[in-house]
C-alpha cells in the first residue's frame, strides 16, 4: 500500500484511458504506474523495465496488470505478496476468455484503443516492418479482419479504422465490451491480494 492507503499497481500503458474511466470505488483503491505498451514488441526490454518497476518506487507494486507479455511474466507476477491478472493478453482481459478465443478462432487481429491510435508505430518500429508491403502481406496471411475493442472510454475512431482497412485491404468490425471485463479482472485480482495479505 502507498501512503494514501491505495494498492500499488504496475500496468501496461494500453490501459491508461480505461483505468481512468473505471468505477470510482474501484479506481480509489489503486495507484497505478504504467509502462509503455510498445514494450510488448520487445519482451526482453519489457521484462527489464517491469523488474525495475516492481523493485523501485514509494511502495512495491502488489498487482501486475499484464498478460503473458514477456518470458518470465508468470514468475514476476506471482512472487510472494504479488498477484497478476489471469489472462493471456490485454484483449482477453477486456473481452473475457470465451469471446477473445472465439474471435481469434475466426481470424481476428485486435486493436485496443491505445494501439489503434499508434497503428503506424505498431506496424513500423513495433513489428519491425520497414517495408509497408511486407506488413500488408503479413497481415493478409495472418488475419482475416480487424477488431476494434471498444471499451466505451472514447468515440469509436471510424476514420482511423477505415484508413487501416484501406492500408491492409482487410475489413474491420467493432466489438463493444465496455469496462466490465477489466473491472471484473481487477476485482478478482484485488480479492486475491486481500486473501494473501
Secondary structure, DSSP 8 states (H G I E B T S, - for coil): --TTS-EEEEEEGGGHHHHHHS-HHHHTTEEEEEE-GGGGG-HHHHHHHHHHHHHSSSS---EEE--S-STTHHHHHTSTT-EE--SSSHHHHHH-HHHHHHHHHHTEEEEEHHHHTTHHHIIIIITT--SHHHHHHHHHHH-SEEEEEE-SSS---HHHHHHHHHHHT-EEEEEE-TTHHHHHHHHHHHHHHHHH-
